[in-house]
Amino acid sequence: MNQGHVICDYEGTSYRARFWEGRGREYEDLVERIALRRLLPPRGRRLLEVGAGFGRLAELYAGYDQVVLLDYAKSGLLEAQERLGRSDRFLYVAADLHHLPLAPGACDTVVTVRVLHHLVNVQSALRGIAAVLRPGGAYVLEYANKRNLKAILRYLSGRQSWSPFVTTPYEFAELNFDFHPSWMTHELHQAGFTVDAGLAVSHFRHPLFKRLASPRALAAVDRLMQRVGAVWKLSPSVFLRGHTPGSGAVVTEDLFCCPACGKGSLTARGDTLVCAGCGALWAVTDGIYDFKTPVAAQ
Ligand SMILES: [Zn+2]
C-alpha cells in the first residue's frame, strides 16, 4: 500500500491537544479559517479534506451536501467523529493520500491544509487529487513557504546557511518540508491544475508579535494583508486555489474506488466493502472506512 512513500503518521499522537489547544496557536487557527473561507467555493455536492486530522476545519464546509474527512491516523478521525457525529453527511476515511480510495470525479472540492509539507512526493499526491476531482473542480491547498521574510533576513544576515531563493524543497526536520512558491506553482501546473487565486497567510506567527497583540487583533491585520501580500508571498504560509480543466458534474454512482487495484468498485458485505476488481476486502470499523490495509479474505 505504501510502497515508495514514507508517511508522516499522526496515529495516537493527540495532535489536537499537542499542537492546537492552549499552545498559543489561536492566531494561526484564525488566519487559516479566514483564508479558507475566502478561497473555498461556498457550495457543492461533495468536499474531500485530505489530512483532516480531528476535523478542526469541518464547520467551514457547511455548504456541502457531503464531506469526506480523510486521514492516515484513525485516532484523529475518532476524535472528529465524536465531535461531528455519525451520519451520511460526514464520512470518516483512513487511507494513504497517495492511494485515495475515491472514484474518479467524485468530488467538487478537495482541501489540504498543513499536509503537503509532510510529503516527499508532492507530485504523486497532486495527481491523485486531480483524479478524484470533477472537471472544473477546485483544489484549495496550504503550504509552508521557504521564501518567507524571516528566512530571507536570516539568510542575508548570515544566520542561516540555506538559501530561501533556491527553488528546491527544504527539509528543515525529518518529513517537514518548506516549499518555494515558484516550485509549488510549477508542480500544480504539472499535475494539470490552473492556479486562479492565492493568499499570503500568517504574517505575524513570530512570538514577538504574539506578545504585542491579541490573536484576534493580529488576525484582523493579517486579513488585510492576505490578498496584497500574495503578490510577493513573503509569509510563512501560503494558500492557493487551483482548478482541474473543463467543467462537469460530480460522479454520483460510486463514491469509493478500491485503492489496491485503483479501479474496482466496492460493494458492502456485512462490515466490509469488497472490490469487484481484485477481491480485496476493506473493513468499516467504529464508523471509519479503513483503507490502510485490506482485511484477510474470508
Ligand atoms: Zn481492488
Residues whose N, C-alpha, C, O or C-beta is under 5 A from the ligand:
A	BS01	ZN	C258 A260 C261 G264 C275 G277 C278 G279 A280
